[in-house]
C-alpha cells in the first residue's frame, strides 16, 4: 500500500526564525526535531510571495506563469492537475482542513477533488470539530455586508486589541490538526491518505495564547503599536505611522510567539500520529508558503515582491523508508518540487509526467550542486483603487519585481529600471550588488529568465503581469472596498 502523504503549511513562516536554520531562542523545537529525523532542505525557495499563487504552485508543481492563478481573484485553469487529484486517482482518500480558503481558492474545491475539504464558508460533506461560534462565523461570511458590520460593531465595543485577539482565536489551527489526526488514524490499514492543512501560524493576526506570548515576551503586555500596525498594514507602508521602531519590534515578538504556538501544535499532531503507528508510514512535508516582511525594503506583511525574506522558506521532509535521519539537502530546491518528489517516491512520476507539465523536479538527496535556475515573481497590486489613500504603498506594490535564483547568485530585475546581482547569502542591498563587477553573469541570468517565460507562454512580455480577474469570485469577497471596485469594473 502507498504511504500516506501529509502536507502541513505554516503560513508566512520565515526561515530565519527556525532553530534548524540557526535561529536562537528555541522557538521551533518540534520542527527542528522532525527535520533531524528526515531531511532539512537548506536552500529552499517559495513559489510565490502571496498565498494563492504559492499554494496553487505547490499543489500543481507548476510555475504561476503556467497556471496563471496568481491572486485569489483569478480562476484556476479547468485542466489543472493537482497533487490531491493525482493521488485520488491512485486510490488515496483525500482530506483537507484550513481556517482560510487558500486551497483550493474559494469555489474551486471540485477541481482539487478532495473527498472532504473544510474551510470558511464551505458547507462540506460532514462538519469538522469546531465551536458553534466558529461555525456561525463561517456562515456569516457568506453575507459580506453583515459580516463587516459585525466586525465594526465588535471593534467599537471590545476595542482594537480584543478584535485582533478574537480574530486569532477564530483562525487557530487546533481544529485543522485534530481533523487530520482523526482521518489519518481512522484510515490506518485501510487506504492511504493525502492529508493537507494550512495553519495560520504565524500568519496575521499575530495573537497567540498568553502562555506563548509570555514565552517570547515575558510578562510585558502587548504594545498597542503592534495592534495598530496589524490593523493598518497599508498605512504603515505609506508612512502614516512613522518608523515606529518599538511597535515594529513588538510586532515581531508577537509573530515569533505565534510561530512558537504553531510549532507546538505541530508537535502534538505528529506525536499523536507516532503513538498511533501512522507517522513512520507517511511522507510528511512541513513548510511555509512564503515568508513575512517587517519593514525590510519598506515592505511589511507579504506579496508583490521577491525579496529573500519572502522566498527563503523552511522545509523538512520526513519519510523513514527513503530519507535517512539527519539528511541536509544543500541543493537548490523549490515548492514546485513537492508534487514530482511525492510521485517519484511512490513510483508514479513517469506515469503522470506525460499528462501534465512540471516546472519542479524530484528532490535529490545526494550531495552535490547543479545548474538549476529558479524564476521568481509575484503579481503587483490588484485592484489599485483600494490603495488610493496610500499612494506610497501603491507605488511599492505596483512596481514589478522578477528574479532568477541559482545556488550561487540571485539576479533581481525591477520594472523601474533597477537591476541587482547578489551572491547568495549577502544582504540584498544596493551596496552589496555585484552587477557592475559581473555584468556578464547578470545578463546571462536575465536571458535565462526570458527564455523560461517564452517557453511557457510564447510572446510573454516581462514588463507586463497578466492578472485575469474572474467574475465568479466577486461574490465571495468580504472586503467592502474590494467589492465596490469589482462592481465599478463590472466584475460583480
C-alpha positions as CSV (number, residue, x, y, z in Angstrom):
1,X,0.0,0.0,0.0
2,X,1.2,3.5,-0.8
3,X,2.4,5.7,2.1
4,X,0.2,8.5,3.5
5,X,1.2,11.9,2.3
6,X,0.8,14.7,4.8
7,X,1.3,18.4,3.8
8,X,1.5,21.0,6.5
9,X,2.0,24.6,5.6
10,X,2.8,27.1,8.3
11,X,1.6,30.2,6.6
12,X,4.0,33.1,6.4
13,X,6.8,31.4,8.4
14,X,10.2,32.9,7.8
15,X,13.2,30.5,7.5
16,X,15.4,32.6,9.7
17,X,13.1,32.1,12.7
18,X,13.7,28.3,12.9
19,X,16.3,26.7,15.1
20,X,17.2,24.2,12.4
21,X,18.4,27.1,10.3
22,X,20.4,28.7,13.1
23,X,17.9,30.8,14.9
24,X,18.4,31.1,18.7
25,X,15.7,31.1,21.3
26,X,14.4,27.5,20.9
27,X,11.0,28.6,19.4
28,X,10.6,25.7,16.9
29,X,11.8,22.5,18.8
30,X,9.2,20.2,17.1
31,X,10.1,21.3,13.5
32,X,13.8,21.0,14.4
33,X,13.3,17.5,15.8
34,X,11.3,16.3,12.8
35,X,13.9,17.8,10.5
36,X,16.6,15.8,12.3
37,X,14.5,12.6,11.7
38,X,14.4,13.2,8.0
39,X,15.7,15.8,5.5
40,X,16.1,19.5,6.0
41,X,16.0,21.5,2.8
42,X,18.7,24.0,3.4
43,X,18.2,26.3,0.4
44,X,14.5,26.1,-0.2
45,X,12.6,28.7,-2.2
46,X,8.9,29.6,-2.2
47,X,6.8,29.5,-5.4
48,X,5.3,33.0,-4.8
49,X,5.0,35.6,-2.1
50,X,1.2,35.5,-2.0
51,X,-0.8,32.7,-0.7
52,X,-3.0,31.9,-3.7
53,X,0.0,31.9,-6.1
54,X,2.2,29.9,-3.8
55,X,-0.4,27.3,-2.9
56,X,-1.5,26.5,-6.4
57,X,2.1,26.1,-7.5
58,X,2.7,23.9,-4.5
59,X,-0.2,21.7,-5.4
60,X,0.5,21.6,-9.2
61,X,4.3,21.6,-9.5
62,X,3.8,24.4,-12.0
63,X,5.2,28.0,-12.0
64,X,2.4,30.6,-11.8
65,X,3.4,31.8,-15.3
66,X,2.0,28.5,-16.5
67,X,-1.1,28.0,-14.3
68,X,-1.9,31.8,-14.1
69,X,-3.5,31.5,-10.7
70,X,-1.6,34.5,-9.3
71,X,-4.2,36.0,-7.0
72,X,-7.3,34.9,-5.2
73,X,-9.4,36.8,-7.7
74,X,-8.3,34.6,-10.6
75,X,-9.8,31.4,-11.9
76,X,-8.0,28.1,-11.7
77,X,-7.4,26.6,-15.2
78,X,-10.0,23.8,-15.7
79,X,-7.4,21.3,-16.9
80,X,-5.1,21.8,-13.9
81,X,-3.9,18.6,-12.3
82,X,-3.1,18.9,-8.6
83,X,-1.5,16.6,-6.1
84,X,-4.8,15.9,-4.4
85,X,-6.5,14.9,-7.7
86,X,-3.5,12.8,-8.8
87,X,-3.3,10.9,-5.5
88,X,-7.1,10.4,-5.5
89,X,-6.8,8.8,-8.9
90,X,-4.3,6.3,-7.3
91,X,-6.7,5.3,-4.7
92,X,-5.9,7.8,-1.9
93,X,-8.5,9.2,0.4
94,X,-8.0,13.0,0.3
95,X,-8.8,15.3,3.2
96,X,-8.1,18.9,3.8
97,X,-8.8,21.4,6.5
98,X,-7.9,25.1,6.9
99,X,-9.3,28.2,8.6
100,X,-8.6,30.1,5.4
101,X,-9.8,29.5,1.8
102,X,-6.3,29.4,0.1
103,X,-6.5,25.9,-1.3
104,X,-8.4,25.5,-3.2
105,X,-9.1,29.1,-3.9
106,X,-12.7,29.7,-3.0
107,X,-15.2,28.0,-5.2
108,X,-12.7,25.6,-6.8
109,X,-12.9,22.7,-4.4
110,X,-14.3,20.3,-7.1
111,X,-11.2,20.7,-9.3
112,X,-8.9,19.7,-6.4
113,X,-11.0,16.5,-5.8
114,X,-10.8,16.3,-2.0
115,X,-13.1,13.6,-0.6
116,X,-13.7,16.1,2.1
117,X,-12.4,19.7,2.5
118,X,-13.3,22.1,5.3
119,X,-12.6,25.8,5.0
120,X,-14.5,29.0,5.9
121,X,-17.8,29.5,4.1
122,X,-17.8,26.0,2.6
123,X,-20.5,23.5,3.6
124,X,-18.7,20.2,3.5
125,X,-20.0,16.6,3.5
126,X,-19.6,16.5,7.3
127,X,-18.6,19.2,9.7
128,X,-15.2,19.1,11.3
129,X,-14.8,19.6,15.0
130,X,-15.3,23.2,15.9
131,X,-17.2,25.6,18.1
132,X,-20.7,26.8,17.4
133,X,-19.2,30.3,17.4
134,X,-16.8,29.4,14.6
135,X,-19.5,27.7,12.6
136,X,-21.7,30.8,12.9
137,X,-18.9,33.0,11.7
138,X,-18.3,30.6,8.7
139,X,-21.9,31.0,7.7
140,X,-21.9,34.8,8.3
141,X,-19.0,35.2,5.8
142,X,-21.4,34.3,3.1
143,X,-23.1,37.7,3.6
144,X,-20.2,40.2,3.4
145,X,-22.3,43.3,4.5
146,X,-23.5,41.6,7.6
147,X,-20.0,40.1,8.4
148,X,-18.3,43.5,8.0
149,X,-21.0,45.2,10.1
150,X,-20.4,42.7,12.9
151,X,-16.7,43.3,12.8
152,X,-17.1,47.1,13.0
153,X,-19.5,46.7,15.9
154,X,-17.3,44.3,17.8
155,X,-14.3,46.7,17.4
156,X,-16.3,49.6,18.7
157,X,-17.5,47.6,21.8
158,X,-14.5,45.5,22.6
159,X,-11.6,47.6,21.4
160,X,-8.8,47.0,18.9
161,X,-6.7,44.5,20.9
162,X,-9.7,42.4,21.6
163,X,-10.6,42.4,17.9
164,X,-7.2,41.1,16.9
165,X,-7.3,38.5,19.7
166,X,-10.8,37.3,18.7
167,X,-9.7,37.0,15.0
168,X,-6.7,35.0,16.1
169,X,-8.9,32.6,18.1
170,X,-11.1,32.0,15.0
171,X,-8.0,31.2,12.9
172,X,-6.5,28.9,15.4
173,X,-5.1,25.8,13.8
174,X,-6.1,23.3,16.5
175,X,-9.2,22.2,14.7
176,X,-7.3,21.5,11.5
177,X,-4.7,19.3,13.2
178,X,-7.4,17.4,15.1
179,X,-9.4,16.8,11.9
180,X,-6.4,15.4,10.0
181,X,-5.3,13.3,13.0
182,X,-8.7,11.7,13.2
183,X,-8.9,11.0,9.5
184,X,-5.4,9.5,9.3
185,X,-5.8,7.3,12.4
186,X,-9.3,6.1,11.2
187,X,-7.8,5.1,7.8
188,X,-4.9,3.1,9.2
189,X,-4.6,-0.2,7.4
190,X,-7.4,0.6,5.1
191,X,-6.3,3.1,2.4
192,X,-3.6,5.6,2.0
193,X,-4.5,9.2,2.9
194,X,-3.5,12.5,1.5
195,X,-3.9,15.0,4.4
196,X,-3.4,18.7,3.9
197,X,-3.7,21.8,6.1
198,X,-2.5,25.4,6.0
199,X,-2.5,26.7,9.6
200,X,-2.4,30.5,10.1
201,X,0.6,30.3,12.5
202,X,2.4,32.7,12.2
203,X,0.1,34.5,9.6
204,X,-1.5,37.6,10.8
205,X,-3.4,38.2,13.1
206,X,-0.5,37.6,15.4
207,X,-2.0,37.0,18.9
208,X,-1.3,33.5,20.3
209,X,-2.5,32.3,23.7
210,X,-0.9,34.0,26.7
211,X,1.5,31.2,27.5
212,X,3.2,31.5,24.2
213,X,3.3,35.3,24.4
214,X,5.0,35.0,27.8
215,X,7.5,32.5,26.4
216,X,8.7,35.1,23.9
217,X,7.8,38.4,25.5
218,X,7.9,37.7,29.3
219,X,5.3,39.4,31.4
220,X,5.1,42.5,29.3
221,X,1.8,43.3,27.8
222,X,1.0,43.7,24.1
223,X,2.4,47.0,22.8
224,X,-0.6,49.0,21.4
225,X,1.5,50.0,18.4
226,X,1.8,46.3,17.4
227,X,-2.0,46.2,17.3
228,X,-2.2,49.5,15.3
229,X,0.2,48.1,12.6
230,X,-1.7,44.8,12.3
231,X,-4.9,46.7,11.7
232,X,-3.3,49.2,9.2
233,X,-0.5,47.5,7.2
234,X,-1.1,49.8,4.2
235,X,-0.9,52.9,6.4
236,X,2.4,51.8,7.9
237,X,3.9,51.1,4.5
238,X,2.6,54.5,3.4
239,X,4.5,56.2,6.3
240,X,1.3,57.3,8.2
241,X,2.5,55.7,11.4
242,X,6.1,56.8,11.2
243,X,9.0,54.4,11.6
244,X,7.6,53.2,15.0
245,X,10.6,51.1,15.9
246,X,9.2,50.0,19.3
247,X,5.9,49.0,17.8
248,X,7.6,47.1,15.0
249,X,9.8,45.2,17.4
250,X,6.8,44.3,19.5
251,X,5.0,43.1,16.3
252,X,7.9,40.8,15.5
253,X,7.8,39.4,19.0
254,X,4.1,38.6,18.6
255,X,4.9,37.0,15.3
256,X,7.6,34.8,16.8
257,X,5.2,33.8,19.7
258,X,2.6,32.8,17.1
259,X,5.2,30.7,15.3
260,X,6.1,29.0,18.6
261,X,2.4,28.3,19.1
262,X,2.1,26.7,15.6
263,X,5.2,24.6,16.3
264,X,3.7,23.4,19.5
265,X,0.6,22.3,17.6
266,X,2.8,20.5,15.1
267,X,4.5,18.6,17.9
268,X,1.2,17.4,19.4
269,X,-0.1,16.4,16.0
270,X,3.0,14.4,15.0
271,X,3.3,12.7,18.4
272,X,-0.3,11.5,18.2
273,X,0.3,10.1,14.8
274,X,3.5,8.4,16.0
275,X,1.7,6.9,19.0
276,X,-0.9,5.5,16.7
277,X,1.7,4.0,14.4
278,X,0.8,6.2,11.5
279,X,3.7,8.7,11.2
280,X,6.5,6.3,10.0
281,X,4.4,5.1,7.1
282,X,3.9,8.7,5.9
283,X,5.6,11.2,3.7
284,X,5.5,14.3,6.0
285,X,6.2,17.7,4.4
286,X,6.3,20.7,6.7
287,X,7.0,24.0,5.0
288,X,5.6,27.6,4.6
289,X,4.0,29.1,1.5
290,X,6.2,32.3,1.8
291,X,7.9,34.4,4.5
292,X,7.0,37.7,6.0
293,X,8.4,41.2,5.9
294,X,8.9,43.5,8.9
295,X,9.9,46.8,7.3
296,X,12.8,45.5,5.2
297,X,12.9,47.4,1.9
298,X,10.0,49.5,3.2
299,X,7.6,46.5,3.0
300,X,5.5,44.8,5.7
301,X,3.4,41.6,5.5
302,X,3.9,39.8,2.2
303,X,3.1,39.8,-1.5
304,X,4.1,41.8,-4.6
305,X,7.9,41.5,-4.2
306,X,10.7,38.9,-4.5
307,X,13.0,39.8,-1.6
308,X,14.7,36.9,0.2
309,X,12.7,37.4,3.4
310,X,9.7,36.2,1.4
311,X,11.2,33.5,-0.8
312,X,13.7,31.8,1.5
313,X,11.4,29.4,3.3
314,X,11.7,26.4,5.8
315,X,11.1,22.9,4.6
316,X,11.5,19.4,6.0
317,X,10.6,16.1,4.5
318,X,10.3,13.0,6.8
319,X,9.9,9.6,5.3
320,X,12.0,6.9,7.1
321,X,11.7,4.4,4.3
322,X,13.5,6.7,1.8
323,X,15.1,9.6,3.8
324,X,17.9,8.8,6.2
325,X,17.7,10.7,9.5
326,X,19.9,13.8,9.7
327,X,19.9,14.4,5.9
328,X,20.6,18.0,4.9
329,X,19.9,18.8,1.3
330,X,22.0,21.7,0.2
331,X,21.0,21.7,-3.4
332,X,18.6,24.5,-4.5
333,X,15.0,23.3,-4.0
334,X,11.6,24.8,-4.6
335,X,8.0,24.3,-3.5
336,X,7.5,23.3,-7.2
337,X,9.3,20.1,-6.3
338,X,6.8,18.6,-3.9
339,X,4.5,17.0,-6.5
340,X,7.2,15.3,-8.6
341,X,9.0,14.2,-5.4
342,X,5.9,12.5,-3.9
343,X,5.1,10.9,-7.2
344,X,8.7,9.7,-7.6
345,X,8.8,8.2,-4.2
346,X,5.6,6.2,-4.7
347,X,6.7,5.1,-8.2
348,X,4.2,7.1,-10.3
349,X,6.2,10.0,-11.7
350,X,6.7,8.7,-15.2
351,X,3.0,7.6,-15.4
352,X,1.9,11.1,-14.6
353,X,4.6,13.1,-16.3
354,X,3.1,12.6,-19.7
355,X,-0.3,14.0,-18.7
356,X,0.8,17.3,-17.1
357,X,3.9,19.5,-17.3
358,X,6.0,20.1,-14.2
359,X,8.3,23.1,-13.5
360,X,9.7,21.3,-10.4
361,X,11.8,18.2,-10.1
362,X,12.2,15.4,-7.6
363,X,14.3,16.4,-4.6
364,X,17.7,14.8,-4.9
365,X,19.1,13.6,-1.5
366,X,22.6,13.1,-2.8
367,X,25.2,15.8,-2.1
368,X,26.3,17.9,-4.9
369,X,25.4,21.0,-6.9
370,X,23.6,21.6,-10.2
371,X,23.0,24.4,-12.6
372,X,19.4,25.0,-11.6
373,X,17.9,28.4,-12.1
374,X,14.5,29.2,-10.5
375,X,12.5,32.1,-11.8
376,X,10.8,34.0,-9.0
377,X,8.0,36.6,-9.4
378,X,4.8,37.9,-7.7
379,X,1.9,39.9,-9.1
380,X,1.7,43.6,-8.4
381,X,-1.2,45.3,-6.6
382,X,-4.5,44.1,-7.9
383,X,-7.5,46.5,-7.8
384,X,-5.3,49.6,-7.1
385,X,-8.3,51.8,-6.1
386,X,-8.3,50.2,-2.6
387,X,-4.9,51.8,-2.1
388,X,-5.9,55.3,-3.2
389,X,-5.5,56.7,0.4
390,X,-2.0,55.2,0.4
391,X,0.0,56.5,-2.6
392,X,3.4,55.4,-1.3
393,X,2.1,51.9,-0.6
394,X,0.5,51.7,-4.0
395,X,3.8,52.6,-5.7
396,X,5.7,50.0,-3.7
397,X,3.1,47.3,-4.6
398,X,2.8,48.3,-8.3
399,X,6.5,48.2,-9.3
400,X,7.0,44.8,-10.9
401,X,9.7,42.5,-9.5
402,X,11.2,39.4,-11.1
403,X,14.2,37.4,-10.1
404,X,16.4,34.4,-11.0
405,X,17.9,32.3,-8.2
406,X,20.7,29.8,-8.6
407,X,22.8,28.1,-6.0
408,X,25.4,30.9,-6.3
409,X,23.5,34.1,-7.3
410,X,20.3,36.0,-7.2
411,X,19.6,38.3,-10.1
412,X,16.8,40.9,-9.4
413,X,15.1,42.8,-12.1
414,X,12.6,45.7,-11.3
415,X,10.4,47.4,-13.8
416,X,11.5,50.8,-12.7
417,X,14.9,50.1,-14.3
418,X,16.8,48.8,-11.3
419,X,18.8,45.6,-11.6
420,X,20.9,43.9,-9.0
421,X,23.1,40.8,-8.7
422,X,23.9,39.3,-5.3
423,X,25.9,36.3,-4.3
424,X,23.7,34.0,-2.3
425,X,23.9,34.8,1.4
426,X,24.8,38.5,1.3
427,X,22.3,41.3,2.3
428,X,20.1,42.3,-0.6
429,X,21.2,45.9,-0.6
430,X,22.3,48.1,-3.5
431,X,25.8,48.4,-2.0
432,X,26.2,44.6,-2.0
433,X,25.2,44.2,-5.6
434,X,27.8,42.7,-7.9
435,X,26.1,43.9,-11.1
436,X,28.9,46.4,-12.0
437,X,31.6,43.8,-11.3
438,X,30.0,40.9,-13.0
439,X,27.6,42.2,-15.7
440,X,28.0,39.1,-17.8
441,X,26.6,36.9,-15.0
442,X,23.6,39.2,-14.7
443,X,23.0,39.3,-18.4
444,X,23.2,35.5,-18.7
445,X,20.6,35.1,-15.9
446,X,18.4,37.7,-17.5
447,X,18.4,35.7,-20.7
448,X,17.6,32.5,-18.8
449,X,14.6,34.3,-17.2
450,X,13.3,35.5,-20.6
451,X,13.8,32.0,-22.1
452,X,11.8,30.5,-19.3
453,X,8.8,32.8,-19.8
454,X,9.0,32.4,-23.6
455,X,9.0,28.7,-23.3
456,X,5.9,28.7,-21.0
457,X,4.0,31.3,-23.0
458,X,5.3,32.4,-26.4
459,X,5.2,36.2,-26.7
460,X,5.3,36.7,-22.9
461,X,6.3,40.3,-22.0
462,X,8.3,40.5,-18.8
463,X,7.1,44.2,-18.4
464,X,3.5,43.0,-18.1
465,X,2.0,40.8,-15.4
466,X,-1.3,39.3,-16.6
467,X,-3.9,39.1,-13.8
468,X,-7.1,37.7,-15.3
469,X,-9.9,38.6,-12.7
470,X,-12.7,36.1,-12.6
471,X,-16.3,37.3,-12.4
472,X,-17.2,34.1,-10.4
473,X,-15.1,35.1,-7.4
474,X,-16.5,38.6,-6.6
475,X,-19.5,37.3,-4.6
476,X,-17.1,35.6,-2.2
477,X,-15.1,38.7,-1.4
478,X,-15.9,40.2,2.1
479,X,-13.7,43.3,1.9
480,X,-16.2,46.2,1.2
481,X,-13.6,48.3,-0.7
482,X,-12.7,45.4,-2.9
483,X,-16.3,44.7,-3.6
484,X,-17.0,48.3,-4.6
485,X,-14.1,48.3,-7.0
486,X,-15.1,45.0,-8.5
487,X,-18.6,46.5,-9.1
488,X,-17.2,49.6,-10.8
489,X,-15.1,47.4,-13.1
490,X,-18.0,45.2,-14.0
491,X,-16.9,42.0,-12.3
492,X,-19.9,42.0,-9.9
